[in-house]
């Protein structure tokens, strides 16, 4: 049975990826520095999870030697942009140093593991994407410690492909959401507030950032399917956007959630929630991954938002959300 190692397995996407891979007959082991989120709808119970800090090169090498994975999915990272601005030292230590530790250990061990490095659509920076969206050849402009760390990580990955022949594929996911995502991100923040209104049978008032901005938002279950395809069939050194190929405004996200919950929602602007150099439209073009691997999103946005809302309603009521345990 092939074996996959998922770094950052206890984060948002990690459990969904593990569930998807297990459903395909792939054994999963994980790396996580800290405990799993008990409220995540996908349980990691029964999986071998190593409590190793990605910054600990010796501990990471011991793990890699013991597990000898066929696939490595490198998800471990500081991934929240405001957090990266508040703590750039941690961001670069984890995202850059951790990536170097992983790749250098694989090189020194002579590993043949196929690696998916999860980068970010944030690399396209503070430029309007236009109707067609950013392609993988669009100019890059890192405008936060998080994006800068991912850009350096991509360069490290490409260097290890060119110089040492490691089979590394690079994914650039755009925004994705779903049950289990922390409410520090906008979709679950909205969904949690509206779920509380639905359970309490009351109206909801929100202080928000710019609601007219448009973002490319996918379902996490579609995104992890793309990661699996990249690991199995991607060309080493290739870069692929993982995105829906369309954009939606935050106002529409809020409206859809309110309509699904039958809750009245009012808003007022909060200047503290507006990021520096905010842009109105940031969307991706998914033509390359669809052409190369046949991947297309399968889960419509309305279903994603319904599942996200139902998850937070379950959290409000203290009951489990009925997960389908896979993509």
C-alpha positions in Angstrom: 0.0 0.0 0.0 1.5 3.4 -0.9 2.1 5.8 2.0 1.6 9.5 2.2 3.1 11.9 4.7 1.1 15.1 5.3 2.9 17.9 7.1 0.5 20.1 8.9 -2.1 17.3 9.0 -4.0 18.8 11.9 -4.7 22.1 10.1 -7.8 22.9 8.0 -7.0 21.1 4.8 -4.9 18.3 6.2 -7.7 16.1 7.6 -9.7 16.5 4.4 -6.7 15.4 2.4 -6.1 12.4 4.7 -9.7 11.3 4.3 -9.5 11.6 0.5 -6.3 9.7 0.3 -7.5 7.0 2.6 -10.6 6.6 0.4 -8.2 5.9 -2.5 -6.4 3.2 -0.6 -3.3 5.3 0.4 -2.0 4.9 3.9 -1.6 8.3 5.7 0.8 9.4 8.4 1.1 13.0 9.6 3.3 15.6 11.1 1.8 18.1 13.5 3.4 20.2 16.1 0.5 20.5 18.6 -2.8 18.8 19.1 -5.5 18.3 16.5 -8.6 20.5 16.4 -11.3 18.5 18.2 -14.0 20.4 16.4 -12.8 19.5 12.9 -15.4 17.3 11.2 -12.8 14.8 10.0 -11.3 12.7 12.9 -7.6 11.8 12.7 -8.1 9.1 15.2 -6.2 5.9 14.3 -3.6 7.7 12.1 0.1 7.9 13.1 0.8 11.5 13.8 4.3 12.6 14.8 4.6 15.6 17.1 7.5 17.1 15.3 8.2 20.8 14.7 8.9 21.4 11.0 11.7 23.6 12.1 13.4 20.7 13.9 15.6 19.3 11.1 17.0 16.3 13.0 13.5 15.3 14.3 12.1 15.6 10.8 14.9 13.5 9.3 14.2 10.7 11.8 10.5 10.8 10.9 11.2 10.7 7.2 13.7 7.8 7.6 11.2 5.8 9.7 8.2 6.4 7.5 9.8 6.4 4.0 6.7 7.9 2.3 5.9 7.5 -1.4 4.2 10.9 -1.4 4.8 14.0 0.7 2.2 16.8 0.9 3.8 19.9 2.5 0.9 21.8 4.0 2.6 22.9 7.3 2.8 26.7 7.3 1.7 29.9 9.0 -1.1 30.6 6.5 -3.0 33.6 8.0 -1.9 36.9 6.4 -2.6 39.1 9.5 -0.7 36.6 11.6 2.3 36.8 9.3 2.3 40.5 9.6 2.1 40.3 13.4 4.8 37.6 13.6 7.1 37.6 10.6 9.9 35.8 12.4 7.7 32.8 13.1 6.4 33.0 9.5 9.8 32.8 7.9 11.1 30.3 10.3 8.2 27.9 9.7 7.5 28.6 6.0 11.0 29.0 4.7 13.1 27.2 7.2 10.7 24.4 7.5 10.5 23.9 3.7 14.3 23.9 3.5 14.5 21.3 6.3 12.0 19.0 4.5 13.6 19.2 1.1 17.2 19.0 2.3 16.4 15.9 4.4 14.7 14.3 1.4 17.8 15.0 -0.6 20.2 13.7 2.0 18.1 10.5 2.5 18.1 9.9 -1.3 14.3 9.8 -1.1 12.2 9.2 -4.3 9.1 10.7 -2.6 6.9 12.7 -4.9 6.3 16.1 -3.1 3.5 18.6 -3.4 4.6 22.0 -2.2 1.5 24.0 -1.3 2.2 27.6 -2.2 -0.5 30.3 -2.5 -2.5 32.4 -5.0 -1.5 35.3 -2.8 1.7 35.5 -4.8 0.0 37.4 -7.6 -0.1 40.4 -5.3 -2.0 43.7 -5.4 -3.0 43.6 -9.0 -6.5 43.3 -10.4 -6.8 39.9 -12.0 -9.4 40.9 -14.6 -12.2 38.6 -15.8 -9.9 35.8 -17.1 -8.0 35.5 -13.8 -4.3 35.1 -13.1 -2.4 32.4 -15.0 0.7 30.7 -13.8 2.7 33.0 -16.0 1.3 36.2 -14.6 3.8 38.5 -12.8 4.3 37.8 -9.1 4.2 40.4 -6.4 4.5 39.2 -2.8 2.9 41.9 -0.5 2.9 40.2 2.9 5.4 38.1 4.9 3.1 35.1 4.2 3.2 35.6 0.4 7.0 36.4 0.5 7.7 33.2 2.4 5.7 31.2 -0.1 7.5 32.8 -3.0 10.9 31.8 -1.4 9.5 28.3 -0.8 8.7 28.0 -4.5 12.2 29.0 -5.4 13.6 26.5 -3.0 11.4 23.8 -4.5 12.4 24.6 -8.0 16.0 24.6 -7.0 15.7 21.1 -5.6 14.1 20.0 -8.8 16.8 21.5 -11.1 19.8 20.9 -8.9 19.0 17.6 -7.2 16.3 16.0 -9.3 13.6 15.9 -6.5 10.2 15.3 -8.0 8.4 18.3 -6.6 5.1 19.8 -7.9 3.9 23.2 -6.9 0.2 24.0 -6.1 -1.0 27.6 -5.9 -4.4 27.4 -4.2 -6.6 30.4 -4.1 -9.1 31.0 -1.3 -10.8 27.8 -0.2 -13.2 27.1 2.6 -15.4 24.5 4.2 -16.3 22.9 7.5 -13.4 23.0 9.9 -11.9 26.2 8.8 -11.0 28.7 11.6 -13.3 31.7 12.0 -10.3 34.0 11.6 -11.1 33.6 7.8 -13.9 35.5 6.3 -16.3 32.8 5.2 -16.4 30.9 8.5 -16.5 34.2 10.3 -19.7 35.1 8.5 -21.1 31.6 8.8 -20.5 31.4 12.5 -22.2 34.7 13.2 -25.2 33.8 11.0 -25.4 30.3 12.6 -25.7 31.9 16.0 -28.5 34.0 14.7 -30.3 31.0 13.2 -30.0 29.0 16.5 -31.0 32.0 18.6 -33.8 33.0 16.2 -32.5 36.6 16.1 -31.1 39.1 13.6 -27.3 39.5 13.1 -25.3 42.7 12.9 -21.7 42.5 11.6 -18.8 44.8 11.4 -17.0 44.0 8.1 -14.2 44.9 5.8 -14.9 45.8 2.2 -17.9 43.7 1.0 -17.4 44.7 -2.7 -14.1 42.8 -3.0 -14.3 39.7 -5.2 -12.3 36.6 -4.5 -11.9 33.1 -6.1 -13.3 30.7 -3.6 -13.2 26.9 -3.9 -14.4 24.0 -1.7 -11.6 22.4 0.4 -12.8 19.0 -0.8 -12.1 20.0 -4.4 -8.8 21.4 -3.5 -7.4 18.3 -1.8 -8.5 16.3 -4.9 -6.2 18.5 -6.9 -3.3 18.0 -4.5 -3.7 14.2 -4.9 -3.7 14.4 -8.7 -0.6 16.6 -8.7 1.2 14.1 -6.5 0.3 11.2 -8.7 0.5 12.7 -12.2 2.1 16.1 -12.0 5.3 17.0 -13.8 8.2 17.8 -11.5 9.0 21.5 -11.5 5.5 22.4 -12.7 3.3 25.0 -11.1 -0.5 24.9 -11.2 -3.2 27.2 -9.9 -5.9 25.4 -7.9 -9.0 27.6 -8.1 -12.6 27.8 -9.2 -11.9 30.1 -12.2 -14.5 32.6 -11.1 -14.9 35.3 -8.4 -17.6 36.1 -5.9 -18.1 39.3 -3.8 -18.0 39.1 -0.1 -21.5 40.8 -0.2 -22.8 37.8 -2.2 -21.2 35.4 0.3 -23.0 37.2 3.1 -26.3 37.3 1.2 -26.2 33.6 0.3 -25.5 32.6 3.9 -28.2 34.8 5.2 -30.7 33.4 2.7 -29.8 29.8 3.5 -30.2 30.5 7.2 -33.3 32.7 6.8 -31.6 35.2 9.1 -31.8 39.0 8.7 -28.2 40.5 8.5 -27.2 44.1 8.7 -23.6 45.4 8.4 -21.4 48.4 9.1 -17.9 49.1 7.8 -15.0 48.5 10.1 -11.8 50.3 8.9 -9.7 48.0 11.1 -10.7 45.1 8.9 -9.5 46.6 5.6 -6.0 45.3 4.7 -3.3 47.6 3.4 -3.4 47.9 -0.4 -6.6 45.9 -0.7 -7.7 45.1 -4.3 -11.2 44.6 -5.6 -10.8 41.5 -7.8 -8.4 38.6 -7.3 -9.2 35.5 -9.3 -7.4 32.6 -10.8 -7.3 30.8 -14.2 -7.6 27.0 -13.9 -7.0 26.2 -17.6 -3.6 24.6 -17.0 -4.6 22.1 -14.3 -7.8 21.2 -16.2 -5.8 20.6 -19.3 -2.9 18.7 -17.7 -4.7 16.7 -15.1 -8.4 16.9 -16.0 -9.2 18.5 -12.7 -12.3 20.7 -12.4 -14.2 21.8 -9.3 -17.2 19.6 -8.6 -18.8 21.2 -5.5 -20.9 24.4 -6.2 -20.4 27.4 -4.0 -24.0 27.2 -2.6 -23.3 23.7 -1.3 -20.0 24.7 0.2 -21.7 27.6 2.0 -24.6 25.4 3.1 -22.2 22.8 4.6 -20.2 25.6 6.3 -23.4 27.0 7.8 -24.6 23.6 8.9 -21.3 22.9 10.5 -21.4 26.1 12.6 -25.1 25.5 13.5 -23.9 22.1 14.8 -21.1 23.8 16.7 -23.7 26.2 18.3 -25.8 23.3 19.3 -22.9 21.2 20.5 -23.6 18.3 18.2 -21.4 16.7 15.5 -21.7 17.9 11.9 -22.5 14.8 9.7 -19.3 14.7 7.7 -19.1 12.6 4.5 -15.5 11.8 5.5 -13.9 12.6 2.2 -14.0 14.6 -1.1 
